[in-house]
């Protein structure tokens, strides 16, 4: 049985937003833990990524690569929509001078 996501009787978009806020909050806590342990910058991010990988390996065992690719694409596009709305989507561009054919990076 999947976890219940509020609002129980609300629209699916609202449940999606709740799940995204909860997920980003949980990841933020992992990064904060690494910062509190004295790690900084990329070291903190790398360690948080290692922890996420160890946690999500169970999830991976129950989903195909195609399913994971769909989830990854959704999260990447959602991130770009939020970043564009917030005015910081340039963070997701390749390094170097911008080119007209540049794809975004995540």
C-alpha positions as CSV (number, residue, x, y, z in Angstrom):
1,X,0.0,0.0,0.0
2,X,1.5,3.4,-1.0
3,X,1.9,6.1,1.7
4,X,-1.0,8.5,2.2
5,X,-0.2,12.0,1.0
6,X,-2.3,15.0,2.1
7,X,-4.7,16.4,1.2
8,X,-6.5,13.0,1.3
9,X,-9.6,14.3,-0.5
10,X,-7.9,17.0,-2.6
11,X,-6.6,17.2,-6.2
12,X,-3.7,15.0,-7.3
13,X,-1.6,18.1,-8.0
14,X,-1.9,19.2,-4.4
15,X,-0.7,15.7,-3.3
16,X,2.2,16.0,-5.7
17,X,3.2,19.3,-4.3
18,X,3.0,17.9,-0.7
19,X,5.2,15.0,-1.7
20,X,7.7,17.3,-3.5
21,X,7.9,19.6,-0.4
22,X,8.4,16.6,1.9
23,X,11.1,15.1,-0.4
24,X,13.0,18.3,-0.7
25,X,12.7,18.8,3.0
26,X,14.1,15.4,3.7
27,X,17.0,15.9,1.3
28,X,17.7,19.3,2.9
29,X,17.9,17.5,6.3
30,X,20.6,15.1,4.9
31,X,22.6,18.0,3.6
32,X,22.2,19.9,6.9
33,X,23.5,16.8,8.7
34,X,26.6,16.8,6.6
35,X,27.2,20.5,7.2
36,X,26.7,19.9,10.9
37,X,29.3,17.2,10.7
38,X,31.8,19.7,9.4
39,X,31.7,18.9,5.7
40,X,31.3,21.8,3.3
41,X,30.4,22.5,-0.3
42,X,30.8,19.6,-2.7
43,X,32.0,17.3,0.1
44,X,28.7,17.8,1.9
45,X,26.7,17.3,-1.3
46,X,28.7,14.2,-2.3
47,X,28.2,12.6,1.2
48,X,24.4,13.4,1.1
49,X,24.3,11.8,-2.4
50,X,26.0,8.7,-1.1
51,X,23.4,8.5,1.7
52,X,20.6,8.9,-0.8
53,X,22.0,6.2,-3.0
54,X,22.1,3.8,-0.1
55,X,18.5,4.7,0.9
56,X,17.1,4.5,-2.6
57,X,18.7,1.2,-3.6
58,X,15.7,-0.5,-2.2
59,X,13.4,1.6,-4.3
60,X,15.5,0.8,-7.4
61,X,15.1,-2.9,-6.8
62,X,11.4,-2.6,-7.4
63,X,11.4,-0.4,-10.5
64,X,12.7,-0.8,-14.0
65,X,15.3,1.5,-15.5
66,X,12.5,2.9,-17.8
67,X,10.4,3.7,-14.7
68,X,13.4,5.4,-13.0
69,X,14.1,7.3,-16.2
70,X,10.5,8.6,-16.3
71,X,10.8,9.7,-12.6
72,X,14.1,11.3,-13.3
73,X,12.8,13.2,-16.3
74,X,9.7,14.4,-14.4
75,X,11.9,15.7,-11.5
76,X,14.4,17.4,-13.9
77,X,11.6,19.2,-15.8
78,X,9.8,20.2,-12.6
79,X,13.1,21.5,-11.2
80,X,13.6,23.6,-14.3
81,X,10.1,25.0,-14.2
82,X,10.6,26.1,-10.6
83,X,14.1,27.5,-11.3
84,X,12.8,29.4,-14.3
85,X,10.0,30.9,-12.3
86,X,12.4,31.8,-9.5
87,X,14.9,33.3,-12.0
88,X,17.8,31.0,-11.2
89,X,17.5,28.5,-14.1
90,X,20.9,29.6,-15.4
91,X,22.4,27.5,-12.6
92,X,21.5,24.5,-14.7
93,X,23.4,25.5,-17.8
94,X,26.7,24.0,-18.9
95,X,29.9,25.8,-17.8
96,X,31.4,28.3,-20.2
97,X,29.9,31.0,-22.4
98,X,26.3,30.4,-23.3
99,X,25.6,29.1,-26.8
100,X,22.2,29.1,-28.6
101,X,22.1,25.3,-28.8
102,X,23.0,24.7,-25.2
103,X,20.9,22.1,-23.4
104,X,20.1,22.5,-19.7
105,X,22.0,20.4,-17.3
106,X,20.9,18.8,-14.1
